[in-house]
Amino acid sequence: MDFGTMMMVTDFSWDAASVARAVEQQGFESFWVPEHTHVPVSMSSPHPGGAEVPPETLQGVDPFITLAVAAAVTTTLRLGTGVCQVPIRNPIQLAKQVASIDVVSGGRFLFGVGTGWNHEEMLNHGVDPRTRTAQFMEHMAVVKRIWTEHEAAFEGEFVKFDPLWSTPKPVQRPHPPILVGGSGPRVIDRVLELGAEWMPWHAQLDDTFADQITELRGRAAVAGRMSVPVTVFGVPADEEVIAAYQEAGASRCVLPLPPAGEEEVVSMIEWYAEVAQEFQ
């Protein structure tokens, strides 16, 4: 099993370059950053984890800028979005951003994607929460087409453009791994339709997780896919919890770091490394 860490890098936390170096030096496989473009002052959408979340922990430095900084100071560390809110981003620009970060990192990018949960944030971007899943799937179709076709054109419900050229193309072929976040009733459908991996959040999983992995991999095998990696996001540093995920068939666990200063973050990275070592 691989282990990664995630952190919302902010203007008051330890900086992205230092965190990434420390994570790589401690032997972690990957480093992940979440995304929120802003926090609406008036917000009634419940956090999917069920907890009250301080606004300052919901947003930080843009994920692609954070990961570009991390790429510049590391050599083996894989770098991921956890998750990029695809419906609120322009898909032509998003295709360029993902390809660019894959190029500057030497093919180390992991594209964690999701539909988002904050309705007020979506509405500020002109996205209807009721149709965000359809918009998500269409935007993903757009970016995959731009990555893989020399001249790409598209006509859909939300996006339409005439043939265009977009370079660079991603280093990874045909494109970086796509990891679909979420644990709703249709998430496995989306994973399979996109030829993606699955990245559920620990706080939303229950004792049916092993059965979901079995269903996912069984349906994937019928479709001709030999294996579908599963990453569990936001996992506590609890050996029993991690062992249960390993037994269920998870491929990677991502442990959360707080948006804090150097001393606190270093202490947690070292603790997480000790826990992860038990599973090597």
TATASUL-V357284 format. One record per backbone hydrogen bond with DSSP energy under -0.5 kcal/mol. NH is the residue of the N-H (numbers start at 1). CO is the residue of the C=O. E is the energy in kcal/mol with one decimal. If there is no record, write none. Layout:
nh=NH co=CO e=E
nh=NH co=CO e=E
//
This chain:
nh=2 co=251 e=-2.6
nh=4 co=253 e=-2.5
nh=5 co=30 e=-1.8
nh=6 co=255 e=-2.1
nh=7 co=32 e=-2.1
nh=8 co=257 e=-0.5
nh=9 co=7 e=-1.1
nh=14 co=260 e=-3.0
nh=19 co=15 e=-2.3
nh=20 co=16 e=-2.7
nh=21 co=17 e=-2.3
nh=22 co=18 e=-2.3
nh=23 co=19 e=-2.7
nh=24 co=20 e=-2.5
nh=25 co=21 e=-2.7
nh=26 co=22 e=-1.5
nh=27 co=24 e=-1.9
nh=28 co=23 e=-1.9
nh=29 co=3 e=-2.5
nh=30 co=3 e=-0.9
nh=31 co=78 e=-2.4
nh=32 co=5 e=-2.5
nh=33 co=80 e=-2.1
nh=40 co=38 e=-0.5
nh=43 co=41 e=-0.7
nh=50 co=47 e=-2.3
nh=54 co=52 e=-0.5
nh=57 co=54 e=-2.0
nh=58 co=55 e=-1.7
nh=61 co=9 e=-2.8
nh=66 co=62 e=-2.6
nh=67 co=63 e=-2.5
nh=68 co=64 e=-1.7
nh=69 co=65 e=-2.2
nh=70 co=66 e=-2.1
nh=71 co=67 e=-2.5
nh=72 co=68 e=-1.6
nh=73 co=69 e=-0.7
nh=73 co=70 e=-0.8
nh=74 co=71 e=-0.8
nh=78 co=29 e=-2.6
nh=79 co=108 e=-2.6
nh=80 co=31 e=-2.7
nh=81 co=110 e=-1.6
nh=82 co=33 e=-3.0
nh=84 co=112 e=-3.0
nh=86 co=84 e=-1.5
nh=86 co=114 e=-1.3
nh=87 co=114 e=-0.5
nh=88 co=85 e=-0.9
nh=89 co=86 e=-1.5
nh=94 co=90 e=-2.6
nh=95 co=91 e=-2.3
nh=96 co=92 e=-1.5
nh=97 co=93 e=-2.4
nh=98 co=94 e=-2.7
nh=99 co=95 e=-2.2
nh=100 co=96 e=-2.5
nh=101 co=97 e=-2.4
nh=102 co=98 e=-2.0
nh=103 co=99 e=-2.0
nh=104 co=100 e=-2.8
nh=105 co=101 e=-1.4
nh=106 co=103 e=-1.4
nh=107 co=102 e=-3.4
nh=110 co=79 e=-2.8
nh=111 co=177 e=-2.5
nh=112 co=110 e=-1.3
nh=113 co=179 e=-2.9
nh=114 co=84 e=-1.9
nh=119 co=117 e=-1.1
nh=122 co=118 e=-2.1
nh=123 co=119 e=-2.6
nh=124 co=120 e=-1.8
nh=125 co=121 e=-0.8
nh=125 co=122 e=-1.2
nh=126 co=123 e=-1.5
nh=127 co=122 e=-2.5
nh=128 co=126 e=-0.5
nh=129 co=127 e=-0.6
nh=131 co=128 e=-1.7
nh=132 co=129 e=-0.7
nh=135 co=131 e=-2.3
nh=136 co=132 e=-2.7
nh=137 co=133 e=-2.5
nh=138 co=134 e=-2.1
nh=139 co=135 e=-2.8
nh=140 co=136 e=-2.3
nh=141 co=137 e=-1.9
nh=142 co=138 e=-2.1
nh=143 co=139 e=-2.5
nh=144 co=140 e=-2.2
nh=145 co=141 e=-1.8
nh=146 co=142 e=-2.5
nh=147 co=143 e=-2.3
nh=148 co=144 e=-1.7
nh=149 co=145 e=-1.8
nh=152 co=150 e=-0.6
nh=152 co=164 e=-2.2
nh=154 co=161 e=-2.3
nh=156 co=159 e=-2.9
nh=161 co=154 e=-2.9
nh=164 co=152 e=-1.9
nh=177 co=109 e=-0.5
nh=179 co=111 e=-2.4
nh=179 co=177 e=-0.5
nh=180 co=178 e=-0.6
nh=180 co=197 e=-2.7
nh=181 co=113 e=-3.2
nh=181 co=179 e=-0.6
nh=182 co=199 e=-0.8
nh=187 co=184 e=-1.2
nh=190 co=186 e=-1.9
nh=191 co=187 e=-2.5
nh=192 co=188 e=-2.3
nh=193 co=189 e=-2.5
nh=194 co=190 e=-2.1
nh=195 co=192 e=-0.8
nh=196 co=191 e=-2.8
nh=197 co=178 e=-3.3
nh=198 co=229 e=-1.8
nh=199 co=180 e=-2.9
nh=202 co=233 e=-3.3
nh=204 co=201 e=-1.9
nh=205 co=202 e=-1.8
nh=209 co=206 e=-1.7
nh=212 co=208 e=-2.1
nh=213 co=209 e=-2.3
nh=214 co=210 e=-2.2
nh=215 co=211 e=-2.5
nh=216 co=212 e=-2.9
nh=217 co=213 e=-2.7
nh=218 co=214 e=-2.1
nh=219 co=215 e=-2.7
nh=220 co=216 e=-2.2
nh=221 co=217 e=-2.1
nh=222 co=218 e=-1.8
nh=223 co=219 e=-1.4
nh=224 co=221 e=-1.4
nh=225 co=220 e=-2.9
nh=231 co=198 e=-2.7
nh=232 co=252 e=-2.7
nh=233 co=200 e=-2.9
nh=233 co=231 e=-0.6
nh=234 co=254 e=-0.8
nh=235 co=254 e=-2.7
nh=238 co=236 e=-2.4
nh=239 co=237 e=-0.5
nh=242 co=238 e=-2.6
nh=243 co=239 e=-2.5
nh=244 co=240 e=-1.9
nh=245 co=241 e=-1.9
nh=246 co=242 e=-2.6
nh=247 co=243 e=-2.5
nh=248 co=244 e=-1.9
nh=249 co=245 e=-0.9
nh=249 co=246 e=-0.7
nh=250 co=245 e=-2.6
nh=251 co=230 e=-3.2
nh=252 co=230 e=-1.6
nh=253 co=2 e=-2.0
nh=254 co=232 e=-2.6
nh=255 co=4 e=-2.8
nh=255 co=253 e=-0.5
nh=257 co=6 e=-3.2
nh=260 co=258 e=-2.3
nh=265 co=261 e=-2.3
nh=266 co=262 e=-3.0
nh=267 co=263 e=-1.9
nh=268 co=264 e=-1.9
nh=269 co=265 e=-2.6
nh=270 co=266 e=-2.4
nh=271 co=267 e=-1.9
nh=272 co=268 e=-3.0
nh=273 co=269 e=-2.3
nh=274 co=270 e=-1.6
nh=275 co=271 e=-2.0
nh=276 co=272 e=-3.0
nh=277 co=273 e=-1.9
nh=278 co=274 e=-0.7
nh=278 co=275 e=-1.1
nh=279 co=276 e=-1.9
nh=280 co=277 e=-1.3
//
